[in-house]
Amino acid sequence: MKKVHPSLSKRSTSYNVVSSSAPKKLRRLPHVFAKVLELPFQSSADVSVQETSDSFRFSVPVTAGHQVYHDEVVRANAIEIYPGVTKIVIQKMNGGDFSPEVNDVGGHFDKWRFRLPPSMRPELANATYAGQELVVTIPKNHACS
């Protein structure tokens, strides 16, 4: 038995397949940015962004629901998800989940993200937890400024 897609059987369509010897070069999609900071909070989180001459500083108050303790140590990891595309993620040093929303269905899509300018140095990002506030500092590359 031969299966035919219903839309193809309703109309007569001819396809002209042209083969070229040189494949097309793929261009970067406009929604993919080279450097992105991703915080373990929902996209609606109230994050303070401060830019200085040598860095960006992101600070966000941490509520009790995020299960972070006063002696908790966090780190900023720069992950190269594709050559030339880097994402900075915040993780606990003990390997536990920072935010319970990550475990919710679809929660990993609703993260707070910030597109970083090309002059940023994601590999030198630093994350600290002080009191009830998470602070992430990302230095700038002075040669690009």
TORVEXPA-772021 format. One record per residue (C-alpha): residue number from 1; x, y, z. Coordinates in steps of 0.25 Angstrom, whole numbers. Each point is the difference from the previous one (the first is absolute). Layout:
BEGIN
 tordo     x     y     z
   NUM     X     Y     Z
...
***
This chain:
BEGIN
 tordo     x     y     z
     1     0     0     0
     2     6    14    -4
     3    -2    11    10
     4    -3    14    -7
     5     0    13     8
     6   -14     6    -1
     7     4    13    -5
     8     8    -6   -11
     9   -11    -8    -6
    10   -10    12    -1
    11     8     8   -10
    12    10    -3   -11
    13    13     6     4
    14    13    -2    -7
    15    14     2     6
    16    12     4    -7
    17    12    -4     7
    18    13     7    -4
    19    13    -5     5
    20    11    10     1
    21    15    -4     2
    22     2    11    10
    23    -8    -2    13
    24    -6    13     6
    25     7     5    12
    26    -8     1    12
    27    -1    14     7
    28    -2     2    15
    29   -14     2     4
    30    -3    13     5
    31    -6    -5    13
    32    13    -7     4
    33     9     9     8
    34    15    -3     2
    35     0     2    15
    36   -12    -1     9
    37    -1     0    15
    38   -11   -10     6
    39    -4     1    14
    40    -8   -11     8
    41   -12     9     1
    42   -13     2    -7
    43     0    10   -12
    44    -8     9     9
    45    10     1    11
    46     4    14     5
    47    15     1    -4
    48     8    12     2
    49    10     2   -11
    50    12    10     2
    51    10     4   -10
    52    13     5     4
    53    12     4    -9
    54     7   -14     2
    55   -12    -9     3
    56   -15    -4     1
    57    -6    -3    13
    58   -13    -8     2
    59    -6    -1    13
    60   -13    -7     4
    61    -7    -2    14
    62    -1   -15     3
    63   -13    -4     6
    64    -1   -12    10
    65    -7    -8   -11
    66    14    -1    -7
    67     6    -9    11
    68    13     8     1
    69     6     0    14
    70    10    10     6
    71    12    -9    -2
    72    -3    -4   -14
    73    10     2   -11
    74    -4     3   -14
    75     8     1   -13
    76    -1     6   -14
    77     3   -10   -11
    78     3     5   -14
    79    -6   -11    -9
    80     4     0   -15
    81   -13    -6    -6
    82     5     2   -14
    83    13     6    -6
    84    -1    15     3
    85   -13    -1     8
    86     2     0    15
    87   -10    -1    11
    88     3     4    15
    89    -8    -9    10
    90     0     1    15
    91     1   -13     8
    92     2    -4    14
    93    14    -6     3
    94    -7   -12     7
    95    -7    -3   -13
    96   -14     2     5
    97   -11     7    -8
    98     0    15     3
    99   -14     2    -3
   100   -12    -9     2
   101    -6     6   -13
   102    10    -8    -8
   103    -7   -13     3
   104   -14     5    -4
   105    -5    -4   -14
   106     5    11    -9
   107     7     7    11
   108    14    -1    -7
   109    -6     9   -11
   110    -4    11     9
   111    13     5     5
   112     5    14     1
   113    10     3   -11
   114     8    12    -4
   115     7     2   -13
   116    15     4     3
   117     7    10    -9
   118    12    -6    -8
   119    10     7     9
   120    -3    -9    12
   121     9   -11     6
   122    -9   -11     4
   123    11   -10     4
   124     3    10    11
   125   -14     1     5
   126    -1     0    15
   127   -13    -4     9
   128    -1     2    15
   129   -11    -2    10
   130     0    11    11
   131   -12     1    10
   132   -13    -1    -8
   133     6     4   -14
   134     7    -7   -11
   135    10     9    -7
   136     6    -3   -14
   137    12     8    -5
   138     5    -1   -14
   139    12     8    -4
   140     2     7   -13
   141    12    -2   -10
   142     6    14     0
   143     6    -3   -14
   144   -14     0    -6
   145    -5    12     7
***
